[in-house]
Amino acid sequence: MTAIGYARVSTLDQDLALQLDALHDAGCSRIFEDRASGAKADRPGLAQALAYVRDGDTLVIWKLDRLGRSMGHLIETVNDLERRGVGLRSLTEGFDTTTPGGRLIFHVFGALSQFERDLIRERTRAGLTAAAARGRKGGRKPVVTPDKLRRARSLIAQGLKVREAAARLKVGKTALYEALAETADEPVVASSPA
């Protein structure tokens, strides 16, 4: 089993020394580094470390937050490592997926993360349902307001084409066609392109 290290600091003025010392003390034969925010998807050092580790290796990190951008990203990364036969060890938290207890804790993390996503989804649906029951509609406000629609009908009645009326009212012609069609007894006939 080979220990491969990964260290990351968020800014250029932060120092990797503490992490590097801990990773060397943990017996890492090779260490990959990044100086980038954890929120960034593009972390070349992490990509190199993940490409380098092989079946039977252990990726060693100083702390879990050095690896994942979020709980979801962390779980995805650890699942990928597990599928490839690679363990993960976090020195600060004492977390090690090469042990039965470490795998159990990781699966509990995964279940909690899924539970949190499900709760967010459920709350969002409940909020949308409650808003709809009060007559509120989600999404963006319509570009073609009732006043603009009334003015557009007047301009069209005076002989302007829908495209010209849309330009005068500073709305898209497609949005105006849709608004006219939704509120008319008969669909609006498209004007010939000019």
Backbone as a chain_set.jsonl record, in Angstrom:
{"seq": "MTAIGYARVSTLDQDLALQLDALHDAGCSRIFEDRASGAKADRPGLAQALAYVRDGDTLVIWKLDRLGRSMGHLIETVNDLERRGVGLRSLTEGFDTTTPGGRLIFHVFGALSQFERDLIRERTRAGLTAAAARGRKGGRKPVVTPDKLRRARSLIAQGLKVREAAARLKVGKTALYEALAETADEPVVASSPA", "coords": {"N": [[0.848, -1.184, 0.0], [0.656, 2.127, -0.96], [1.137, 5.393, 0.207], [-0.196, 8.353, -0.87], [0.028, 11.799, -0.989], [-2.037, 14.776, -0.672], [-2.167, 18.229, -0.714], [-3.578, 21.415, 0.038], [-3.904, 24.935, -0.149], [-5.821, 27.94, 0.19], [-5.111, 30.494, -0.782], [-2.454, 32.358, -2.41], [-0.712, 33.508, -0.556], [-0.848, 31.929, 1.673], [0.627, 29.265, 3.597], [1.909, 26.066, 2.808], [3.387, 24.485, 4.485], [2.711, 23.287, 7.057], [0.806, 21.316, 6.356], [2.318, 19.824, 4.496], [4.436, 18.864, 6.117], [2.974, 17.218, 7.882], [1.963, 15.337, 6.062], [4.328, 14.186, 5.077], [5.264, 13.052, 7.484], [3.303, 11.142, 7.759], [4.076, 9.275, 6.001], [3.89, 9.6, 3.223], [4.731, 8.921, -0.079], [4.702, 10.462, -2.303], [3.631, 13.776, -2.967], [1.023, 15.865, -3.909], [0.148, 19.207, -4.819], [-1.932, 22.128, -4.391], [-2.686, 25.543, -4.904], [-5.288, 27.023, -4.495], [-8.713, 28.066, -4.335], [-11.033, 26.113, -2.493], [-13.517, 25.994, -3.607], [-13.173, 26.105, -6.289], [-13.458, 24.308, -9.303], [-11.435, 23.583, -10.979], [-8.632, 22.224, -10.148], [-5.512, 21.57, -10.544], [-3.504, 20.072, -9.159], [-4.991, 18.288, -7.552], [-6.33, 16.887, -9.558], [-4.141, 15.632, -10.76], [-3.239, 14.062, -8.625], [-5.444, 12.342, -8.253], [-5.399, 11.027, -10.688], [-2.99, 9.712, -10.469], [-3.052, 7.878, -8.289], [-3.369, 4.389, -7.549], [-4.954, 1.113, -7.565], [-5.118, -0.171, -4.339], [-3.581, 1.845, -3.235], [-3.473, 4.652, -0.915], [-4.989, 7.726, -0.58], [-3.855, 10.471, 1.067], [-4.82, 13.094, 3.143], [-4.607, 16.265, 4.814], [-6.822, 17.37, 6.044], [-10.38, 16.926, 5.766], [-11.716, 19.044, 4.461], [-9.85, 19.965, 2.694], [-10.005, 18.461, 0.454], [-12.681, 18.175, -0.743], [-15.082, 20.236, -2.515], [-17.576, 20.559, -1.58], [-19.919, 18.807, 0.523], [-21.249, 17.004, -1.109], [-19.472, 16.856, -3.315], [-17.23, 15.823, -2.037], [-18.163, 13.295, -1.218], [-18.704, 12.165, -3.704], [-16.085, 12.086, -4.763], [-14.799, 10.357, -2.941], [-16.326, 8.043, -3.314], [-15.635, 7.479, -5.959], [-12.892, 6.955, -5.608], [-13.109, 4.685, -3.987], [-14.357, 2.867, -5.744], [-12.243, 2.447, -7.424], [-10.52, 1.075, -5.832], [-8.999, 2.522, -4.062], [-8.007, 3.949, -1.022], [-8.963, 6.491, 1.423], [-7.511, 8.76, 3.615], [-7.776, 10.934, 6.293], [-5.848, 13.047, 8.136], [-6.301, 14.896, 10.262], [-8.999, 14.526, 11.122], [-8.899, 11.849, 11.679], [-9.952, 9.976, 10.0], [-10.434, 7.142, 8.001], [-10.834, 5.327, 5.199], [-9.894, 2.835, 4.673], [-10.344, 1.214, 6.724], [-12.839, -0.745, 8.457], [-14.444, 0.775, 10.246], [-13.981, 3.393, 9.333], [-15.079, 3.257, 6.749], [-17.751, 2.846, 7.451], [-18.373, 5.277, 8.783], [-18.049, 7.024, 6.646], [-20.135, 6.183, 4.948], [-22.3, 6.88, 6.526], [-21.998, 9.666, 6.464], [-22.571, 10.016, 3.728], [-25.256, 9.172, 3.64], [-26.427, 11.114, 5.293], [-25.92, 13.401, 3.769], [-27.458, 12.863, 1.462], [-29.964, 12.805, 2.679], [-30.156, 15.496, 3.481], [-30.244, 16.757, 0.931], [-32.667, 15.691, 0.002], [-34.458, 16.793, 1.874], [-34.223, 19.539, 1.264], [-35.227, 19.547, -1.353], [-37.857, 18.687, -0.805], [-38.788, 20.797, 0.845], [-38.656, 22.893, -0.985], [-40.557, 22.092, -2.914], [-42.857, 22.103, -1.258], [-42.978, 24.82, -0.59], [-43.421, 25.986, -3.123], [-45.92, 24.861, -3.716], [-47.476, 25.952, -1.653], [-47.272, 28.677, -2.299], [-48.526, 28.683, -4.791], [-51.088, 27.995, -3.999], [-51.834, 30.341, -2.808], [-52.151, 31.875, -4.96], [-49.898, 32.853, -6.155], [-47.388, 32.817, -8.619], [-44.5, 31.064, -9.584], [-41.194, 31.801, -10.904], [-39.855, 33.968, -13.525], [-40.995, 37.352, -13.863], [-43.486, 38.286, -16.252], [-42.37, 39.584, -19.392], [-43.927, 40.997, -21.125], [-46.104, 43.101, -20.023], [-49.495, 43.639, -18.76], [-50.165, 46.301, -19.482], [-48.331, 46.868, -21.56], [-49.174, 44.94, -23.353], [-51.755, 45.817, -23.961], [-51.101, 48.271, -25.194], [-49.644, 47.257, -27.355], [-51.624, 45.857, -28.773], [-53.135, 48.021, -29.569], [-51.297, 49.408, -31.231], [-50.957, 47.486, -33.245], [-53.523, 47.381, -34.249], [-53.548, 49.84, -35.464], [-52.114, 49.344, -37.696], [-49.45, 48.546, -37.558], [-46.897, 46.024, -37.775], [-46.425, 43.015, -35.845], [-43.758, 42.662, -35.154], [-42.793, 45.289, -35.405], [-44.321, 46.617, -33.479], [-43.38, 45.318, -31.215], [-40.72, 46.205, -31.203], [-41.076, 48.944, -30.721], [-42.145, 48.865, -28.16], [-40.088, 47.806, -26.806], [-39.753, 45.036, -26.307], [-39.26, 41.515, -26.834], [-40.048, 40.077, -30.009], [-40.966, 37.462, -30.111], [-41.849, 37.015, -27.494], [-43.926, 38.855, -27.441], [-45.633, 37.835, -29.466], [-46.338, 35.423, -28.183], [-47.675, 36.394, -25.875], [-49.825, 37.74, -27.066], [-51.085, 35.601, -28.338], [-51.816, 34.024, -26.14], [-53.78, 35.553, -24.96], [-55.724, 36.055, -26.809], [-58.738, 35.297, -28.647], [-58.381, 34.096, -31.053], [-55.456, 32.786, -32.609], [-52.573, 34.885, -33.126], [-51.626, 35.946, -36.316], [-48.569, 35.433, -37.825], [-46.443, 38.056, -38.896], [-45.102, 38.814, -42.118], [-41.623, 38.311, -42.729], [-39.393, 41.088, -42.593]], "CA": [[0.0, 0.0, 0.0], [1.428, 3.361, -1.064], [0.436, 6.597, 0.66], [-0.018, 9.49, -1.768], [-0.499, 12.966, -0.287], [-2.587, 15.938, -1.377], [-2.233, 19.408, 0.163], [-4.135, 22.594, -0.634], [-4.214, 26.173, 0.56], [-6.76, 28.712, -0.616], [-4.534, 31.679, -1.414], [-1.015, 32.291, -2.671], [0.076, 33.933, 0.595], [-0.893, 30.921, 2.733], [1.781, 28.363, 3.557], [1.606, 24.633, 2.797], [4.365, 23.776, 5.314], [2.07, 22.456, 8.082], [0.227, 20.145, 5.698], [3.392, 19.022, 3.903], [5.122, 18.169, 7.217], [2.089, 16.151, 8.373], [1.876, 14.306, 5.027], [5.624, 13.481, 5.096], [5.275, 12.243, 8.702], [2.352, 10.04, 7.56], [4.706, 8.312, 5.112], [3.516, 9.787, 1.817], [5.88, 8.804, -0.981], [4.579, 11.558, -3.267], [2.623, 14.74, -2.513], [0.542, 16.805, -4.918], [-0.229, 20.459, -4.151], [-2.713, 23.172, -5.073], [-2.905, 26.841, -4.263], [-6.544, 27.432, -5.13], [-9.893, 27.987, -3.485], [-11.698, 24.815, -2.499], [-14.732, 26.096, -4.416], [-12.826, 25.996, -7.707], [-13.495, 22.956, -9.848], [-10.166, 23.335, -11.642], [-7.499, 22.118, -9.234], [-4.602, 20.663, -11.253], [-2.826, 19.153, -8.243], [-5.942, 17.241, -7.186], [-6.536, 16.061, -10.756], [-2.943, 14.798, -10.92], [-3.225, 13.067, -7.542], [-6.484, 11.352, -8.527], [-4.95, 10.233, -11.837], [-1.778, 8.991, -10.084], [-3.303, 6.776, -7.343], [-3.708, 3.088, -8.136], [-5.605, 0.131, -6.706], [-4.301, -0.501, -3.174], [-3.006, 3.069, -2.663], [-4.302, 5.476, -0.035], [-4.82, 9.17, -0.727], [-3.788, 11.03, 2.418], [-5.027, 14.544, 3.198], [-4.457, 16.796, 6.172], [-8.161, 17.611, 6.579], [-11.382, 16.638, 4.741], [-12.085, 20.221, 3.66], [-8.819, 20.196, 1.678], [-10.303, 17.632, -0.713], [-13.977, 18.395, -1.403], [-15.657, 21.579, -2.624], [-18.811, 20.494, -0.804], [-20.134, 17.443, 1.007], [-21.576, 16.199, -2.283], [-18.246, 16.625, -4.085], [-16.385, 14.939, -1.233], [-18.727, 11.944, -1.297], [-18.476, 11.713, -5.083], [-14.657, 11.786, -4.899], [-14.477, 9.16, -2.155], [-16.951, 6.906, -4.001], [-14.792, 7.185, -7.121], [-11.682, 6.31, -5.097], [-13.483, 3.357, -3.506], [-14.568, 2.021, -6.931], [-10.923, 2.151, -8.0], [-9.728, 0.344, -4.853], [-8.102, 3.478, -3.407], [-8.52, 4.415, 0.25], [-8.787, 7.907, 1.769], [-7.185, 8.948, 5.028], [-7.671, 12.324, 6.721], [-5.03, 13.033, 9.343], [-6.875, 15.705, 11.344], [-10.225, 13.909, 11.636], [-8.694, 10.436, 11.99], [-10.886, 9.292, 9.103], [-9.661, 6.252, 7.131], [-11.763, 4.402, 4.538], [-9.305, 1.495, 4.535], [-10.785, 0.449, 7.895], [-14.299, -0.919, 8.481], [-15.059, 1.921, 10.931], [-13.902, 4.55, 8.44], [-16.079, 3.077, 5.683], [-19.062, 3.052, 8.063], [-18.557, 6.719, 8.993], [-18.226, 7.65, 5.343], [-21.485, 5.884, 4.454], [-23.213, 7.71, 7.318], [-21.897, 10.999, 5.835], [-23.29, 9.962, 2.454], [-26.689, 9.105, 3.926], [-26.833, 12.431, 5.795], [-25.895, 14.332, 2.642], [-28.639, 12.567, 0.649], [-31.102, 13.24, 3.481], [-30.205, 16.956, 3.389], [-30.718, 17.096, -0.419], [-34.091, 15.353, -0.067], [-35.189, 17.792, 2.656], [-34.236, 20.786, 0.492], [-36.166, 19.321, -2.451], [-39.193, 18.632, -0.219], [-39.158, 22.155, 1.27], [-38.876, 23.697, -2.19], [-41.871, 21.706, -3.457], [-43.899, 22.572, -0.34], [-43.054, 26.269, -0.738], [-44.064, 26.288, -4.404], [-47.33, 24.491, -3.593], [-48.121, 26.964, -0.797], [-47.358, 29.923, -3.067], [-49.559, 28.497, -5.829], [-52.386, 28.021, -3.324], [-52.13, 31.751, -2.528], [-52.296, 32.562, -6.24], [-48.619, 33.352, -6.669], [-46.766, 31.94, -9.609], [-43.052, 31.168, -9.544], [-40.51, 32.14, -12.149], [-39.652, 35.379, -13.849], [-42.18, 38.15, -14.184], [-43.622, 38.367, -17.705], [-41.788, 40.758, -20.034], [-45.048, 41.734, -21.711], [-47.056, 43.411, -18.96], [-50.828, 43.926, -19.302], [-50.149, 47.611, -20.12], [-47.628, 46.737, -22.841], [-50.019, 44.135, -24.225], [-52.831, 46.714, -24.422], [-50.499, 49.207, -26.149], [-49.284, 46.494, -28.551], [-52.869, 45.622, -29.534], [-53.507, 49.313, -30.177], [-50.36, 49.664, -32.336], [-51.254, 46.528, -34.314], [-54.793, 47.83, -34.839], [-53.23, 51.018, -36.286], [-51.448, 48.891, -38.908], [-48.068, 48.096, -37.368], [-46.684, 44.585, -37.672], [-46.091, 42.607, -34.481], [-42.326, 42.929, -34.983], [-42.622, 46.735, -35.216], [-44.896, 46.951, -32.174], [-42.447, 44.798, -30.201], [-39.557, 47.096, -31.169], [-41.485, 50.198, -30.054], [-42.392, 48.617, -26.733], [-38.838, 47.264, -26.254], [-39.919, 43.644, -25.888], [-38.956, 40.601, -27.919], [-41.233, 39.793, -30.831], [-41.48, 36.138, -29.731], [-42.609, 37.192, -26.248], [-45.167, 39.555, -27.775], [-46.489, 36.861, -30.149], [-46.874, 34.487, -27.183], [-48.651, 37.1, -25.033], [-51.015, 37.982, -27.887], [-51.743, 34.315, -28.569], [-52.406, 33.557, -24.882], [-54.914, 36.376, -24.541], [-56.66, 36.26, -27.918], [-59.631, 34.193, -28.982], [-57.758, 33.456, -32.203], [-54.004, 33.026, -32.608], [-52.092, 35.996, -33.936], [-50.955, 35.498, -37.517], [-47.226, 36.025, -37.898], [-46.23, 38.958, -40.02], [-44.037, 38.357, -43.011], [-40.343, 38.901, -42.345], [-39.03, 42.279, -43.364]], "C": [[0.888, 1.239, 0.0], [0.568, 4.526, -0.61], [0.817, 7.75, -0.264], [-0.688, 10.691, -1.106], [-1.079, 14.02, -1.212], [-2.734, 17.07, -0.364], [-2.784, 20.578, -0.637], [-4.272, 23.748, 0.342], [-5.039, 27.027, -0.388], [-6.141, 29.881, -1.358], [-3.021, 31.531, -1.552], [-0.178, 32.668, -1.452], [-0.015, 32.962, 1.778], [0.232, 29.922, 2.517], [1.33, 26.904, 3.652], [2.436, 23.842, 3.802], [3.732, 22.834, 6.336], [1.519, 21.174, 7.468], [1.312, 19.222, 5.147], [4.148, 18.228, 4.967], [4.29, 16.986, 7.708], [2.01, 15.008, 7.364], [3.186, 13.512, 4.94], [5.697, 12.55, 6.304], [4.354, 11.032, 8.577], [2.886, 9.02, 6.556], [4.335, 8.436, 3.642], [4.768, 9.765, 0.939], [5.871, 9.906, -2.035], [3.451, 12.467, -2.796], [2.306, 15.692, -3.66], [-0.011, 18.026, -4.199], [-1.097, 21.332, -5.049], [-2.704, 24.424, -4.227], [-4.12, 27.436, -4.956], [-7.672, 27.296, -4.13], [-10.502, 26.6, -3.586], [-12.948, 24.816, -3.35], [-14.445, 25.937, -5.898], [-12.848, 24.54, -8.152], [-12.15, 22.591, -10.455], [-9.028, 23.391, -10.636], [-6.53, 21.092, -9.821], [-3.911, 19.646, -10.345], [-3.728, 18.0, -7.838], [-6.179, 16.313, -8.37], [-5.35, 15.124, -10.971], [-2.894, 13.699, -9.856], [-4.239, 11.963, -7.821], [-6.105, 10.465, -9.711], [-3.786, 9.316, -11.454], [-2.074, 7.764, -9.217], [-3.797, 5.53, -8.067], [-4.387, 2.205, -7.093], [-4.645, -0.265, -5.574], [-3.64, 0.699, -2.525], [-3.986, 3.722, -1.698], [-3.964, 6.936, -0.299], [-4.901, 9.765, 0.671], [-3.915, 12.544, 2.33], [-4.903, 14.993, 4.642], [-5.82, 16.937, 6.839], [-9.166, 17.401, 5.452], [-11.718, 17.848, 3.872], [-11.027, 20.588, 2.622], [-9.176, 19.49, 0.374], [-11.572, 18.054, -1.446], [-14.43, 19.831, -1.417], [-16.908, 21.687, -1.771], [-18.928, 19.053, -0.313], [-20.438, 16.52, -0.169], [-20.346, 15.858, -3.108], [-17.314, 15.67, -3.343], [-16.867, 13.497, -1.346], [-18.504, 11.353, -2.688], [-17.017, 11.292, -5.286], [-14.304, 10.507, -4.16], [-15.108, 7.919, -2.786], [-16.13, 6.492, -5.215], [-13.513, 6.471, -6.685], [-11.985, 4.871, -4.675], [-13.699, 2.388, -4.679], [-13.245, 1.587, -7.553], [-10.012, 1.392, -7.034], [-8.729, 1.21, -4.107], [-8.762, 3.954, -2.113], [-8.309, 5.914, 0.427], [-8.536, 7.993, 3.264], [-7.045, 10.436, 5.298], [-6.975, 12.349, 8.075], [-5.691, 13.763, 10.513], [-8.097, 15.035, 11.965], [-10.049, 12.445, 12.018], [-9.607, 9.54, 11.165], [-10.083, 8.437, 8.129], [-10.601, 5.214, 6.514], [-11.159, 3.031, 4.298], [-9.66, 0.621, 5.731], [-12.301, 0.303, 7.86], [-15.013, 0.264, 9.147], [-15.058, 3.168, 10.067], [-14.908, 4.47, 7.309], [-17.479, 3.328, 6.227], [-19.345, 4.54, 8.236], [-18.804, 7.415, 7.664], [-19.622, 7.403, 4.801], [-22.546, 6.638, 5.248], [-23.205, 9.141, 6.772], [-22.714, 11.046, 4.55], [-24.792, 9.957, 2.664], [-27.202, 10.455, 4.426], [-26.878, 13.468, 4.67], [-27.109, 14.127, 1.748], [-29.902, 13.025, 1.367], [-31.276, 14.758, 3.391], [-30.726, 17.4, 2.016], [-32.212, 16.828, -0.555], [-34.942, 16.357, 0.704], [-35.298, 19.112, 1.896], [-35.247, 20.675, -0.643], [-37.607, 19.356, -1.941], [-39.67, 20.024, 0.21], [-39.446, 23.048, 0.071], [-40.241, 23.387, -2.786], [-43.002, 22.231, -2.58], [-44.078, 24.08, -0.456], [-43.743, 26.674, -2.03], [-45.556, 25.972, -4.365], [-48.084, 25.522, -2.758], [-48.279, 28.287, -1.536], [-48.436, 29.83, -4.13], [-50.948, 28.548, -5.211], [-52.808, 29.459, -2.985], [-52.252, 32.56, -3.817], [-51.012, 33.13, -6.8], [-48.006, 32.316, -7.589], [-45.257, 32.15, -9.539], [-42.478, 31.577, -10.885], [-40.385, 33.635, -12.357], [-40.972, 36.071, -14.128], [-42.262, 38.261, -15.697], [-43.04, 39.678, -18.239], [-42.902, 41.643, -20.595], [-46.104, 41.908, -20.613], [-48.437, 43.66, -19.573], [-50.877, 45.287, -20.02], [-49.467, 47.547, -21.487], [-48.46, 45.932, -23.838], [-51.151, 44.983, -24.799], [-52.288, 47.68, -25.467], [-50.118, 48.505, -27.448], [-50.52, 46.234, -29.404], [-53.294, 46.902, -30.254], [-52.608, 49.613, -31.385], [-50.636, 48.743, -33.528], [-52.552, 46.922, -35.016], [-54.581, 49.043, -35.736], [-52.439, 50.636, -37.539], [-50.007, 48.458, -38.741], [-48.021, 46.568, -37.341], [-46.269, 44.278, -36.234], [-44.621, 42.927, -34.186], [-42.083, 44.402, -34.689], [-43.17, 47.179, -33.861], [-43.96, 46.495, -31.048], [-41.239, 45.716, -30.07], [-39.907, 48.397, -30.458], [-41.657, 50.029, -28.551], [-41.158, 48.043, -26.018], [-39.038, 45.901, -25.592], [-39.575, 42.768, -27.082], [-40.214, 40.262, -28.701], [-41.822, 38.431, -30.479], [-42.324, 36.242, -28.472], [-43.937, 37.875, -26.527], [-46.124, 38.624, -28.504], [-47.142, 35.925, -29.14], [-47.936, 35.15, -26.316], [-49.937, 37.352, -25.798], [-51.794, 36.688, -28.095], [-52.433, 33.802, -27.311], [-53.679, 34.309, -24.527], [-55.943, 36.593, -25.637], [-57.548, 35.043, -28.096], [-59.054, 33.404, -30.145], [-56.256, 33.754, -32.167], [-53.633, 34.18, -33.518], [-51.345, 35.427, -35.132], [-49.613, 36.203, -37.604], [-47.114, 36.914, -39.116], [-45.102, 38.439, -40.874], [-42.728, 39.023, -42.627], [-39.994, 40.076, -43.245], [-37.548, 42.453, -43.389]], "O": [[1.764, 1.386, 0.853], [-0.595, 4.635, -0.997], [1.993, 8.078, -0.421], [-1.849, 10.607, -0.705], [-0.679, 14.147, -2.369], [-3.339, 16.902, 0.696], [-2.503, 20.723, -1.827], [-4.69, 23.579, 1.487], [-4.973, 26.868, -1.607], [-6.592, 30.229, -2.449], [-2.399, 30.693, -0.9], [0.953, 32.2, -1.319], [0.67, 33.154, 2.782], [0.727, 29.753, 1.402], [0.48, 26.557, 4.472], [2.215, 22.642, 3.961], [4.174, 21.693, 6.47], [1.736, 20.082, 7.993], [1.244, 18.003, 5.305], [4.469, 17.058, 4.757], [4.815, 15.893, 7.924], [1.991, 13.84, 7.753], [3.157, 12.296, 4.75], [6.133, 11.405, 6.185], [4.592, 10.006, 9.215], [2.229, 8.015, 6.285], [4.456, 7.467, 2.893], [5.732, 10.491, 1.184], [6.914, 10.243, -2.595], [2.435, 11.992, -2.288], [3.203, 16.249, -4.294], [-0.57, 17.912, -3.108], [-1.012, 21.285, -6.276], [-2.714, 24.369, -2.997], [-3.999, 28.242, -5.877], [-7.592, 26.504, -3.191], [-10.485, 25.984, -4.652], [-13.403, 23.756, -3.778], [-15.354, 25.667, -6.683], [-12.327, 23.658, -7.47], [-11.762, 21.422, -10.449], [-8.522, 24.466, -10.31], [-6.7, 19.889, -9.623], [-3.752, 18.486, -10.723], [-3.281, 16.854, -7.785], [-6.224, 15.093, -8.208], [-5.531, 13.958, -11.322], [-2.551, 12.553, -10.149], [-3.937, 10.782, -7.647], [-6.449, 9.284, -9.736], [-3.615, 8.255, -12.054], [-1.432, 6.725, -9.377], [-4.533, 5.604, -9.051], [-4.392, 2.512, -5.901], [-3.501, -0.645, -5.826], [-3.181, 0.605, -1.386], [-5.171, 3.388, -1.67], [-2.801, 7.333, -0.249], [-5.895, 9.586, 1.374], [-3.219, 13.195, 1.551], [-5.073, 14.204, 5.572], [-5.973, 16.667, 8.03], [-8.848, 17.668, 4.293], [-11.976, 17.698, 2.678], [-11.276, 21.431, 1.76], [-8.7, 19.879, -0.693], [-11.537, 18.269, -2.658], [-14.203, 20.572, -0.46], [-17.26, 22.767, -1.298], [-18.134, 18.19, -0.688], [-19.949, 15.392, -0.223], [-20.182, 14.722, -3.552], [-16.683, 14.809, -3.957], [-16.065, 12.584, -1.545], [-18.156, 10.18, -2.824], [-16.746, 10.263, -5.906], [-13.586, 9.661, -4.693], [-14.493, 6.853, -2.794], [-15.947, 5.302, -5.474], [-13.096, 5.499, -7.314], [-11.218, 3.954, -4.968], [-13.279, 1.232, -4.619], [-13.14, 0.506, -8.132], [-8.864, 1.098, -7.367], [-7.734, 0.711, -3.581], [-9.938, 4.318, -2.109], [-7.563, 6.534, -0.331], [-9.245, 7.389, 4.07], [-6.286, 11.126, 4.616], [-7.45, 11.749, 9.039], [-5.637, 13.282, 11.645], [-8.223, 14.979, 13.189], [-10.947, 11.852, 12.616], [-9.984, 8.456, 11.61], [-9.153, 8.935, 7.495], [-11.105, 4.332, 7.21], [-11.834, 2.146, 3.773], [-9.325, -0.564, 5.762], [-12.983, 1.151, 7.286], [-16.06, 0.705, 8.673], [-16.03, 3.924, 10.067], [-15.521, 5.472, 6.942], [-18.306, 3.946, 5.557], [-20.424, 5.015, 7.881], [-19.663, 8.291, 7.565], [-20.238, 8.315, 4.25], [-23.587, 6.998, 4.698], [-24.259, 9.761, 6.631], [-23.458, 11.997, 4.312], [-25.524, 10.65, 1.959], [-28.283, 10.893, 4.033], [-27.774, 14.312, 4.632], [-27.731, 15.099, 1.317], [-30.81, 13.571, 0.74], [-32.393, 15.253, 3.244], [-31.551, 18.31, 1.934], [-32.941, 17.624, -1.147], [-36.022, 16.735, 0.249], [-36.36, 19.735, 1.888], [-36.033, 21.594, -0.873], [-38.475, 19.974, -2.558], [-40.821, 20.388, -0.032], [-40.369, 23.862, 0.103], [-40.998, 24.297, -3.125], [-43.995, 22.746, -3.092], [-45.206, 24.573, -0.425], [-44.556, 27.598, -2.04], [-46.367, 26.72, -4.913], [-49.195, 25.919, -3.108], [-49.31, 28.947, -1.411], [-49.18, 30.786, -4.349], [-51.882, 29.076, -5.816], [-54.0, 29.752, -2.888], [-52.432, 33.777, -3.779], [-51.034, 33.821, -7.819], [-48.098, 31.11, -7.36], [-44.789, 33.285, -9.446], [-43.198, 31.685, -11.877], [-40.749, 34.446, -11.505], [-41.938, 35.45, -14.571], [-41.231, 38.325, -16.367], [-43.194, 40.736, -17.629], [-42.827, 42.871, -20.544], [-46.88, 41.0, -20.318], [-48.542, 43.869, -20.781], [-51.546, 45.42, -21.045], [-49.969, 48.109, -22.46], [-48.445, 46.219, -25.036], [-51.47, 44.88, -25.984], [-52.918, 47.897, -26.502], [-50.25, 49.085, -28.526], [-50.47, 46.374, -30.626], [-53.752, 46.866, -31.396], [-53.098, 50.024, -32.437], [-50.559, 49.17, -34.68], [-52.662, 46.809, -36.237], [-55.351, 49.258, -36.672], [-52.123, 51.501, -38.357], [-49.389, 48.034, -39.718], [-48.979, 45.91, -36.937], [-45.821, 45.16, -35.502], [-44.287, 43.403, -33.101], [-41.268, 44.74, -33.831], [-42.568, 48.008, -33.178], [-43.775, 47.202, -30.057], [-40.778, 45.981, -28.96], [-39.108, 48.9, -29.668], [-41.354, 50.933, -27.772], [-41.169, 47.823, -24.806], [-38.565, 45.648, -24.484], [-39.597, 43.235, -28.221], [-41.305, 40.171, -28.138], [-43.039, 38.252, -30.537], [-43.389, 35.633, -28.382], [-44.957, 37.529, -25.931], [-47.316, 38.617, -28.198], [-48.341, 35.656, -29.218], [-48.978, 34.553, -26.043], [-51.026, 37.196, -25.247], [-53.023, 36.683, -28.034], [-53.51, 33.212, -27.392], [-54.561, 33.761, -23.866], [-56.95, 37.261, -25.403], [-57.178, 33.921, -27.751], [-59.217, 32.186, -30.217], [-55.837, 34.833, -31.749], [-54.278, 34.427, -34.537], [-50.521, 34.526, -34.979], [-49.533, 37.425, -37.471], [-47.603, 36.598, -40.2], [-44.24, 37.701, -40.395], [-42.726, 40.19, -42.235], [-40.247, 40.077, -44.45], [-37.048, 43.403, -43.992]]}, "num_chains": 1, "name": "protein.A"}
